[in-house]
Structures are given as C-alpha cells and as structure tokens.
Amino acid sequence: MTTYPDYTVRTMTRDEVNIAIDWAAKEGWNPGIGDAECFFRTDPEGFLIGKLDGEPVATISAVKYGSSFGFLGFFIVREEFRGMGLGFDIWNAGLKRLEGRSIGLDGVVAQQDNYKKSGFTLAYRNIRFQGKSGRTKSKHEEIGLLSELPFDDVNAYDQSFFPDKRKAFLQCWINQKNCTALGVMDHDRLAGYGVIRSCRSGYKIGPLFADKPDLAEKLFCALTSSVPEGSPVFLDLPETNHAALEMAGKHKMETVFETARMYKGKAPRLPLNRIFGVTSFELG
C-alpha cells in the first residue's frame, strides 16, 4: 500500500466537525441542522480528520460512551481521493481509539463486507423511511413537552435503550434548536419519548422509544403534527421491530435507505421491540 508522508490523521476542531456534516449531506445521509454541536459535546476528542498536504480528504467519528461502548460513524473519503489507502489509515485510527470496548456502527451497503474483515458482525438492518407530515385531529393528554419532566427521569428511561451512558449527548439532543421533544406518560410514569428535528431536507424523527406500540403511534402523530403540514419526514427503524414497520406502513412511508447495524466485540442486548426510531446512524 502506498504511503503518503504528507498525510496526517488528527482530532478535529469543533469547526472541522462541520466538514464531516457537510460531507455526510453530500453522501445523501441528510444530517440534522443542529447535529454538529450535539455530536461534538458527546465526545470532543471523538472526531478525526485526515489531511493530505493540509487539505481535508477523510473523516471518521469514534465516539466513546461510558466505559464500555463506542460507535463509529462519518467514515467518509472524498470521492477523488478514494482507492489510495487514505481511508484505511483513518479507519484504523478510529478503531484504535475505541480499543477495549464493544463497538457499533451503521454500515452502508457498499462497505459492509469491508467491516466484516475488521471483525464486525451483522446484528440487524436499520431502514430509513420517508413520508409526509400531517395534522392529527385528536390531542392526547398523556403527551407533553419533554422539557417539563425532570431530566433525571428522561435520562434514566433513555439508558435502557442504549449500551452505555450518554447523558451529555441527551442533554443537548432534546434541547437543541429546531427540534421538538415529547414524552408520553402511562400511569404517571414516563413510558416513551421522541424527538423530531430539522434536517437538510425535511425533518427526522429520532429517537422514538416507547413501551407499547400504541404509545409509539401517539408520539409519532404528535411529533409529525408539530412541523409544517406536508413536510418530508424521515424515520430510521430496526427491521426486527414489526410493530414499527406496521406503523411506517400505516402512515404511507416508503423505504429510501438502509444500513446494517454491526458490532465488534460483545453485542449489546437492546429492547428492539420498544425502539420505534433509531437516534442517529452516525452516533448510534
């Protein structure tokens, strides 16, 4: 493999995270308007950039959660620099940063075989659906703004859906600009929550967690009703959740994209039957 003396891989600055976001948009991944800030706050050391002769040519995120889990994302090499081995170097740098942890990623179809060569195994598929927002006629008293609930309650509920702690991420995510975060109560306890945020194109729901399908349905309708009617709405969901698939079909959403959720090391046991919307493909 050719080596390039003037190729360096280092930690991104906050401003350079915007480069990864812009490249992700060009790849068609449709990032959120406020994603860069929340992603960076999650792990400021977790974003790497590769530069050739001082020019950005490759990115990857290798974000740590708690003490046991990490997630890879934003693995992008600029098209005109592909096939030169530059991606290999930054990929290995990302893996090294997460050494000793279970590692997850959402792999695009074209890269899945390469990820298997690095020790990743397929867990299930995540599917992106696209539909349009509408207006629901009925209001649900059990649904309210997440900001009106104690954050500790929201954080405790969230932890059952993720392999390790992500408090810093969650605080930013549910309070970011251009988003609506709602919770649903069942017998005076939090039984689900969802976030819809503005993206480069339309709006994306993520996460959408709920203890029961009917609660997920109520959250989905409330979230989509909070944005302008007729707007494009995207929802990423695990294919193994049949109730989530039925919900997407009921609302005439169509498949537009898919990834493979893959893990290296011990795969976490997540309540996939209660995950009706993935938080993000980039940070898990």
N, C-alpha and C positions, 0 to 999 in steps of 0.2 A: 504493500500500500504506500502510495506517495505521501511524504510528509512535507509540510509547509512551514518553514521557520517563522514566517510572519503571521501564523495562525495562532491565536490565543483564545482561551476559554476562561471567563471570569464571571463573578457575581454581577448581576445587573444593578444599576442605579434605579431609583424609583421612576425616573423619566424613561429609562430604557424598557421598562415593563410595557409602556405604551407601544413600543415596536412590536413586541410579541402579540399584543392585542390587535394591532393593525394587520399583521401577517395572518393571524387567525381569521380575521374578517375576509381577507383576500382568498383564503382557502375555503370560504363558504361556511365557516363554523358559527357565524353570527353571534359574536360576543355581546355582552351587555354594556350599556353606556358607562356604568359605574364599576365594572368588573376589576379594572386595574387597581384601584385603590384598595378594595376589599381583599383581593388576592395578595397584594404586597403586604398588607397588615398581618395576614395569616402567618407568613414566614418571610421576613425581609431578606434573608440570606438564600431563599429557595429558588431564585430565578437566575439562570445562567445564559450568557450570550457568547457566541463565537464570532470573533472578528478576524478578517483576513486583510492585512495591510491597513488596519484601522477601520475597515468597513464591515458593518454587521452582516453576517451571512447565515447564522444559525442561532436557534433559541431552544431552550428546554426549561421546564419548571420541575423541581424536585422538592416538593413541599413536605415538611415534617409535621406530623400531628402527634402530640403527646410524646410517649417514649417508645411506641411500638409500631407505628404505622407511617407510611409515606405514600405520596401519589405523584406520578409523572404526568406531565401534560405539556402543551405548547412545543412539542418536538417538531420543529419546522426548519428546513433548509431552503433558502431561496432557490427558486427553480433553476436559475442559470448556474448555480454552484453545486447542483446535485451530481452524484456519481464521482465525487472527488475524495470521499472519505471524511469530509468535514463533519457530517452527521454522526459518524461512528465515534469520533473523539468526544463530542459534547454529550452523546448518549451515555458513554462510559463515565463521564464526569457526573452526570445525573445519578446513575446507579451507585457510584461510589459515595455520593453524599447521603444516600439512604441505606447504606450498608448496615446489616444487622436488623433491619426492620422488614416486616411484611410490606410489599409494595403493590399498589394497584395502578391501573391505567385503563383508559377507554381507547382502544386501538381502532384506527380507521382500517377498512378492509384491506387496503393496499399494503399495510405494514404488519398485519397480524402474524404472518409466517416469520418475519424477522424478530418479532417479540418472542415467539416460541423458542427461537435459537438462543435467546438470552435467559431462558428459564421460566418464562411466563406461561401460564396455562389458562385456558378459556374457562370462565365461570358461567357466563350467560351473555346474551345480547341485550344491549340497550337500543331502543328505537326512538327516533325523533319523529313526532307527528306535527302536522301543521293544520290549523283550522282558522276560523274567524271568530272574533269576539261577538257576543250578543248581549241582550238585556233580559234578565230573569224577571218574571212578574212578581214572584214572592220573595219576601225577606225572611231570613232565618234569625231568630232572636239569639240562638246559641253561637252565632258567628260575630266576632268583634275584632277590632284592631289588636294586633299582637303587642303593640306598644303600651296597651292598657293593662297588660299582665306583667307580673314580676319577671324580670329577665331570668332569674334563677330557675323559675318553673319552666320557662321555654328551653333553657339550656339543658336542664335535666331530661326533658322529654326528647330533645334532639339527640342526646347521647346514645339512646337505644337504637338509633338508625345509622350510626357511624362507628367505624372501628376504634377510634380513639378521640380524645378531647379536641374540640375545635372552637373554644369559647371566643377567641379573638376574631376569628372569621365570622362567627354567628352574630356577634355584636354589630359588626359593620354591615353584614349582609341584610339583616332585617330592618336596618335603619338608613340604608343608602337612599340617595335622592332618586327620583323617577322610579319608585317601586311602591307597591302596596303589600303589606304583610298582614295576614289574617290568621286568627286561631278559631278553633271550634271547640266548644265545651260539651261535655257529656257527664251528667250528674255532678256538676260543679268542679270538674277537673278537665285539664287540657287533654283533648283526645285527637288532636290533629292540628297541623298548621301548614300554610302555604305562602309562597312569595311569587309575585309577578313583577317583572322589571322590564324597563325599556331597553331594547336592543338595537343594533344597527338596522335591522329590519323587524318591525313589529315589536311584539312582546313575548317574553319567555317565562313560563311557569317553572319554578324550581327553587327549593324542593316542594313537593306535595306529599306530606306524610299524614296518614290517618289510620285510626284503629279499625275502622269499618268502611266498606265501600260506599255506604250512603253518606257518611261524613265527608269522604273524599269528593263525592259528587257535589255536595253542598258547597264545599270550599272552592272547587273548580268553577262552579257557576258564579259564586261571589267574586272570585278573582277576575274572571273574564268580563264580568259586568262593570269592573272598576276602570276599564280602559275604553277608549272611544269605540263605539259600535262599528263592526266591520273590519277591525284591525286584524292583521295576521297575528296568530297566537301559536306558539310552539310549546310542545311538551315532550320531554325525554323520559321514557319509562322502561323498566325492566320487562323483557318479553315474558318472563316467568310469572308475572302478575296478570292473571287472566281477567280479573275484575277491572284492572287499569286499561287493558286492551278493549274491553267492552265499553268502558266509559269513553275512550277516544272514538270508538266507532259510533257510539250513540250521538256524539256531537259532530259527526261527519268529518273527523280529522283524517288526514291521509299521511302515509309514510313518506318521508323525504330523505331520510339519512339513517344510518345505523353504525354502531360501534360494537366492539367486543370488550366486555369488562373482563380483564385478565388480572391475574395475581402472580407474583413471585414470592415464594415462601408460603406460610400458612394463610389460607384464605379466610377472611372473617365470616362469621355467621351472622348475616343480617336478616331482618324480618321483611323479606322481599314482598310478601303478601300485603304489607302495610306501606310499601313505598310505591306511590302512585305517580311520582315525579322525581327524577334524579336532580340533585342540587346543581351540578355542572359536570360537563365532560372533562374540563380542564383541571379541576381540583377535587373531584370526587363527589 
